Amino acid sequence: MKNGFTMAEVLITLGIIGIVAAFTIPQLIRGYQKKETAIRLKRAYTIIQQAIRLAENEHNEMQYWDFTLKGEDFFETYLAKQFNHPIIISSTDLHKKVKRKLLNGSDYTGTTYTSSNTANFLTNDGSLITFSLNSEAENGLWVGIDVNGLANPNTVGRDTFLFYFSFKKGLQPLGKEGTPTSWLCQNCTREQFLSSSYNSCKKSGAGYWCAAVIMEDNWEIKSDYPW
């Protein structure tokens, strides 16, 4: 009777384990990243929406706020109180530290993160939130959420997601009703958010509508999401 394993058998077994691990570990990591991203995005979205509503209780509805203020002054006047010791980052410092990309790999040139008239701050959980007042706004406030702060990949649709707070519709992901005309996907289905235009949440697109897809999927990142 043979006792134990030969060296060849051990090496073959280790080789098989290595092959299986090479296939399964990356999938497990991606699954964890997607779940964590969706959880952090939902948490940030909820915090922002609650903060704006609380500020409106104190300062009247947002449509009556002073939008002639500079971004940081606007934030300090109306919203800073609603966040727990936010760490302010100036637009100049943010641009030095972070080079943001679109989902298709091209440089981000949108105004939410490039406007000088913004308030950027880190929350206690490390998310970066940007409130932007710029000339493209149609009676509302641009909102950017980077779920892992200044860390990579700093890519729209991966860790960066764009929203708009309108006076009538509240906080909406770009593409949904209430967002400015240039970013609106009128009566779009989930499939259209994924594929219908340059703004879409697809590998060849900008990824501007990716937050809308995640919300359509009840705050999940599903298998057909362009991760």
Legacy VTK file of the C-alpha trace (Angstrom):
# vtk DataFile Version 3.0
C-alpha trace
ASCII
DATASET POLYDATA
POINTS 227 float
0.000 0.000 0.000
1.316 3.440 -0.945
1.600 5.953 1.875
1.306 9.704 1.176
1.796 11.473 -2.149
4.704 11.588 -4.498
6.373 14.907 -5.284
4.918 14.775 -8.811
1.388 14.354 -7.433
1.848 17.283 -5.052
3.142 19.516 -7.836
0.254 18.546 -10.134
-2.246 19.304 -7.354
-0.640 22.674 -6.639
-0.667 23.454 -10.339
-4.389 22.747 -10.590
-5.078 24.872 -7.516
-3.046 27.689 -9.051
-4.985 27.548 -12.321
-8.335 27.567 -10.516
-7.199 30.484 -8.331
-6.039 32.446 -11.378
-9.571 32.289 -12.778
-11.608 32.710 -9.587
-9.684 35.292 -7.539
-9.984 38.139 -10.114
-13.720 37.415 -10.381
-14.073 37.548 -6.606
-12.158 40.822 -6.470
-14.321 42.375 -9.206
-17.457 41.200 -7.443
-16.329 42.775 -4.186
-15.355 46.046 -5.901
-18.706 46.305 -7.654
-20.662 45.632 -4.482
-18.597 48.093 -2.453
-18.958 50.775 -5.138
-22.748 50.444 -5.234
-23.009 50.531 -1.441
-20.836 53.623 -1.128
-22.670 55.372 -3.975
-26.068 54.769 -2.400
-24.794 55.996 0.977
-23.365 59.201 -0.500
-26.523 59.812 -2.532
-28.693 59.437 0.575
-26.466 61.721 2.656
-26.472 64.460 -0.007
-30.214 64.332 -0.544
-30.878 64.501 3.204
-28.372 67.340 3.629
-30.031 69.440 0.940
-33.500 68.858 2.370
-32.315 69.781 5.878
-30.664 72.916 4.511
-33.899 73.828 2.764
-35.732 73.553 6.081
-33.323 76.130 7.466
-32.768 78.423 4.467
-35.995 78.032 2.448
-36.146 76.041 -0.809
-32.966 75.951 -2.894
-34.512 77.962 -5.720
-34.395 80.970 -3.391
-30.733 80.546 -2.428
-28.080 82.945 -3.672
-26.546 81.310 -6.745
-24.342 84.349 -7.376
-22.080 83.185 -4.559
-18.805 81.432 -5.344
-18.865 77.664 -4.968
-17.138 77.436 -1.582
-19.092 80.412 -0.214
-22.326 78.790 -1.395
-21.362 75.565 0.363
-20.372 77.315 3.606
-23.549 79.411 3.622
-26.081 76.681 2.977
-24.703 73.146 3.193
-21.517 72.765 5.242
-23.464 72.577 8.501
-25.238 69.441 7.301
-22.008 67.454 6.908
-19.889 66.186 9.771
-16.564 68.074 9.628
-16.011 67.925 5.847
-12.424 68.264 4.628
-12.457 71.028 2.013
-10.282 70.617 -1.090
-9.857 73.609 -3.368
-10.475 73.235 -7.090
-6.812 74.075 -7.737
-5.567 71.336 -5.406
-8.061 68.827 -6.781
-6.906 69.397 -10.355
-3.278 68.978 -9.299
-3.953 65.676 -7.541
-6.502 64.041 -9.827
-6.753 63.558 -13.577
-10.251 62.283 -14.233
-11.205 60.062 -17.182
-14.377 59.095 -18.981
-15.425 55.450 -19.191
-13.996 55.219 -22.731
-10.567 56.323 -21.457
-10.565 59.861 -22.825
-9.967 62.878 -20.599
-12.905 64.225 -18.635
-13.795 67.725 -19.837
-17.189 68.143 -18.150
-17.816 71.120 -15.924
-18.729 69.408 -12.639
-15.112 68.684 -11.753
-13.374 71.280 -13.910
-15.317 74.418 -13.017
-13.532 76.813 -10.683
-16.880 77.639 -9.112
-17.162 74.459 -7.042
-17.035 73.173 -3.498
-15.099 69.904 -3.129
-14.866 68.031 0.137
-14.091 64.622 1.605
-16.623 62.954 3.894
-15.827 60.840 6.949
-15.928 57.632 4.897
-13.476 58.986 2.311
-15.912 59.844 -0.478
-15.327 63.030 -2.459
-18.400 65.172 -3.058
-18.447 68.128 -5.430
-21.137 70.783 -5.661
-20.778 72.855 -8.785
-22.393 76.129 -9.814
-21.688 76.877 -13.449
-23.249 78.505 -16.477
-24.618 75.203 -17.808
-26.877 74.746 -14.811
-30.595 75.067 -15.523
-31.876 76.294 -12.169
-30.175 73.639 -10.080
-26.948 72.256 -8.696
-24.442 69.853 -10.269
-23.324 67.079 -7.916
-20.345 64.768 -8.357
-19.641 61.719 -6.198
-16.292 59.931 -6.222
-16.894 56.952 -3.954
-13.216 56.447 -3.042
-12.095 60.058 -2.877
-8.822 60.904 -4.583
-7.817 57.283 -5.199
-7.768 55.715 -8.662
-9.286 54.975 -11.096
-10.994 58.422 -11.010
-13.132 57.339 -13.936
-16.745 58.210 -14.699
-18.819 55.070 -14.287
-16.226 53.284 -12.157
-15.740 55.392 -9.047
-17.064 58.753 -10.274
-20.780 59.375 -10.763
-22.669 62.491 -11.805
-25.985 63.829 -10.543
-28.077 66.971 -10.705
-30.318 68.503 -8.058
-33.277 70.229 -9.660
-35.824 72.267 -7.769
-38.710 70.100 -8.994
-37.224 66.594 -9.172
-34.646 66.568 -6.384
-31.361 64.683 -6.717
-31.310 62.722 -9.971
-28.562 60.830 -11.845
-27.665 62.349 -15.204
-30.040 61.118 -17.868
-33.104 61.003 -15.627
-35.942 63.500 -15.777
-34.942 66.705 -14.022
-31.386 66.787 -15.361
-30.355 69.490 -17.880
-31.447 69.034 -21.480
-28.018 68.133 -22.900
-27.728 65.184 -20.511
-31.370 64.092 -20.455
-32.362 60.702 -21.865
-36.061 61.273 -22.441
-38.132 58.316 -21.226
-35.124 56.025 -21.612
-35.225 52.366 -20.673
-32.380 50.673 -18.841
-31.101 49.305 -22.146
-30.996 52.824 -23.627
-29.024 54.130 -20.664
-26.525 51.391 -21.482
-26.283 51.886 -25.219
-28.179 54.724 -26.877
-25.661 57.589 -27.174
-22.227 58.984 -26.333
-23.462 59.768 -22.801
-24.355 56.114 -22.273
-22.941 53.714 -19.740
-20.902 51.677 -22.229
-17.210 51.058 -22.852
-17.178 53.332 -25.885
-19.215 56.048 -24.175
-18.644 58.743 -21.605
-20.338 56.869 -18.765
-22.411 59.877 -17.724
-25.547 57.739 -17.386
-23.953 54.965 -15.304
-25.452 56.199 -12.032
-28.895 55.973 -13.658
-28.236 52.312 -14.554
-27.161 51.457 -11.009
-30.253 53.135 -9.577
-32.474 51.363 -12.143
-30.986 48.101 -10.857
-31.889 48.939 -7.254
-28.363 50.021 -6.323
-26.603 47.002 -7.803
-23.915 46.678 -10.455
-25.050 43.763 -12.576
-23.131 41.444 -14.883
-23.825 43.431 -18.066
-22.562 46.665 -16.516
-19.383 47.827 -18.326
-16.974 47.348 -15.414
LINES 1 228
227 0 1 2 3 4 5 6 7 8 9 10 11 12 13 14 15 16 17 18 19 20 21 22 23 24 25 26 27 28 29 30 31 32 33 34 35 36 37 38 39 40 41 42 43 44 45 46 47 48 49 50 51 52 53 54 55 56 57 58 59 60 61 62 63 64 65 66 67 68 69 70 71 72 73 74 75 76 77 78 79 80 81 82 83 84 85 86 87 88 89 90 91 92 93 94 95 96 97 98 99 100 101 102 103 104 105 106 107 108 109 110 111 112 113 114 115 116 117 118 119 120 121 122 123 124 125 126 127 128 129 130 131 132 133 134 135 136 137 138 139 140 141 142 143 144 145 146 147 148 149 150 151 152 153 154 155 156 157 158 159 160 161 162 163 164 165 166 167 168 169 170 171 172 173 174 175 176 177 178 179 180 181 182 183 184 185 186 187 188 189 190 191 192 193 194 195 196 197 198 199 200 201 202 203 204 205 206 207 208 209 210 211 212 213 214 215 216 217 218 219 220 221 222 223 224 225 226
